[in-house]
């Protein structure tokens, strides 16, 4: 396991799902973890309690990533408490699925505000801190690289995140800061429990490994990218999807 001893990390949307798994894994490897949440304080507190029960250290911070003032206050609070920031994981996201002609302007705007503008706000504050020490890692968690029906807004935001990550990596690399984009496929989370068994089985047929990913598998990848073992990684977009992207690319799906 790649060690993250004494690193200071912040995970947006870290109260549940993939974000929670990432926060826990970073803490297991020695990082002090700031768990960000927007409105579900009880879930953030539960995540922190689990982290602490496993011997980890951290704290919870409320902020809406679409609000630059709130984001700035959160980063200032983390810096005041820990005096640096080594790792930022941009995980916060929302889903407002609808077919294009039925998609409202608010459905479009809400997704881009959180999934793309939120990444901009948090990354800017992180770079301000990291540049002073000339080191740091930003991992942006998007989604699979294949477009899905009813997700024009989501696809636009995530495609923007890919370009954002690559361009930012080029710009801040000379400052010692690495930036990566991680593109998960289907994972077993609370959201997946709302899908029918038939839908899940159908997705297995398009996945060479014939299963969905586990949150801890994605968390292990993020922890590796944040560690010194990945110190030559930057600017990449890395898919973790059980091979589904290769199948869909081959058949043009």
N, C-alpha and C positions, 0 to 999 in steps of 0.2 A: 504493500500500500504506500502510495506516495504521501509523504508527510507534509503537513501544513502547520507545524508547530509555531505558535506565537503569531500567526497571521491574523489580521483583522479583516473580516468579510461582512458584506451586506448582501442579503438576498431579498429582492422585491417579490411581493406575492408569496412570502415564505411561510404562510400560516397553514397551508394545506396542499394536497396534491404533489406535483413534481417539485414545487418550491420547497415544501416542507421536507421532502426526501433529500434535497440538495443541502438544505440548512443542517440537517442531522448528520449527513455524511461529512460535510466540512468540519463540523464540531468533533466528530469521531476521530478525525485525522489531526486534531490539535488546534484548529482555528477558533478564535472568539467570533461568534456569529451574531450580527444584528438582523433580526427577523422583522421585515417590513410587512405591514398590513394596511388595508384601507378602512375596512369597517367591521371586520369579524375579530374583535379583540379577544373573545373567548377562545377562538381557535388558535390565535397567535400565542396566547398564554399557555394553552395546552401543548403547543409545539415546543415552547421554551421549557416547560416542565419535563417533557420527554427528553429533551436535549440534556437538561441538568441531571435527570435521573440516570442517564448513561455516562455521567461524568464530564459533560461538556460545559462550556461557558458561553454566555451571550446575554442579549436583552431584546426587548421588542420596541418597535418604533412605528407610530402611526403616521402615514402620509399618503395622500392621493398623488400618484406619480404624474398625473396630468396637470397638477398645480405646481408651478415652479417655486412659489414661495414656500409651500409645504415641503417640497423636496429639499430646498436649500436649508430649511430649519432642521430636517432630519440629518443631513450630512454634517451640518455644524454640530449637532448634538453628539453624533458618533465621534467626530474629530475631537470635540472637547473632552469626551470621556476616555478615548483610546489614543489620541494624538497622531493617528495615521489611519490609512485605509489601504489594504493590500489587494483585496479581491472584491469585485462587484459582479453579482449575477443578476442580470435583468431578466426576470421571469414573469413579472406581472402581465396579465393579459385578460381579455374578455372575449366572449363569443356572442355575436348577434346574427346568426345565420338566417338567410332568406334568399329566395331566388331574386335575381337582379331587378326585375320589373316590380317586385313587391318590396324591395329593400328601401326603407325610409332613409332620409338624409341623416337622421339621428343614429340609425343603425350603422351607417357608413362612418359618421363622425366619431361615435363612441369608440369603435374598434381602433381607428387610426390614432385617436387621442391617447389611448392606453398603450397599445402595442407598438406604436412608433414614436409618438411625441414623448411618451413616458421614458423610453430608452434614451432619447436625446437629452431630456432633463437630467436624468440620473447619471448618465455617462459624463455630461459636462461637469457636474459637481465632483464626480470621482476623479476625473482627469486633473482638475484644479488641485486636488490633494495629492494625487500620485505623482504628478510632475515635479513636485518639490523634492521628493526622494528619488526621482528617476527610476521608479519601478512600480509595477502594478499589473493586474490582470482584469480584463473585462470579458465576461462570457454572456453573450446574448442568446437566450433560449427562444427559438421561434417555433416552427412546426415543420412537418414534412414538406419537401420541395415540390410535391405534386399538387396541382390545383384540384379542389374538391367542389362539387356542385353546391350552390347556395352560399359560397364563401368568397365572393368577389372582394368584399371588404377585408376579410382575414388574409386572403392571398396577397392583396395589394400591400398590406402592412408588413407581412412577413418577407415579401420580395424586397421591400424598402429596407428591412432590417439587414438583409444579406448585403446590399450595396453599402449601407451605413457602416456595417462592421468592417468590410474590406477597405473602404476609404479611410475610416478612422484608424485602422491598424497601420496604414501607410503613413498617416500624419503624425501619430504619437509614438511610433516605433523608435525614432531617435531619442525620445524621452524615456526609453526603457519600459514602455507600457505595451503589453500584448493584448490583442482583441480577437476573439473568436466568435463564430456563430454556430450554434448547435441546432440541428433540425430533427426533432423527434418525430417518429411515426405514431402509431397507435400505442397507447400505454394504459395499463390498468390503474385507473384513478376513480375518484368519486363520480366524475362525469361519465365515465364509460359504463357505470352501473345503470344508467338510464336507457341504454341501447338494448334492443331485442337480441335474443340469442342468435336468431337467424342472421341479423346484420353482422354480428361478431364473427360467426362462422364463415360468412361470405368474405369478410376481410382476410380471414386466415388463408383462403384459397389463393389470394394474391400476394401472400407473404411466404418466401422460401422457408423461413424457420417455422412457419405454421403456428405462430403464436404472437401475442402482443408483448411489448416490453414491460418490464417491471420498473417502478420508480427508482429503486435502488441501483438499477443498471445505468440509468441516465445520470444519477447522482455520482456514480463512480467515474463516469466519463468527465463530468464537470470538475470533480476533485482532481483528476489527473491533469486536465488542462490548466487548472489553477496552480499546479505544483511546479517545482523546478525541474521535474522530469520532462516537462513539456516546454522547456524554456526556448526551444527553437520553433514552436508553433505560434503563428500569428497570421491573421488575415484569412484563415480557412473557414469554410462552411462544411461542417461535419454532420452527416446524416447518421442517425441511429434508429433504424426502422425495420430491422429483421430482414433486410434485403428487398423490401417492397419497392423502393425507388428504382432498382435495377429492372425489376419485372415490368413495371409500368412504363419505363423508358423504352424497353424493348418492344412492347406491344402498342405503344402510343396511346396508353390509357390515361 
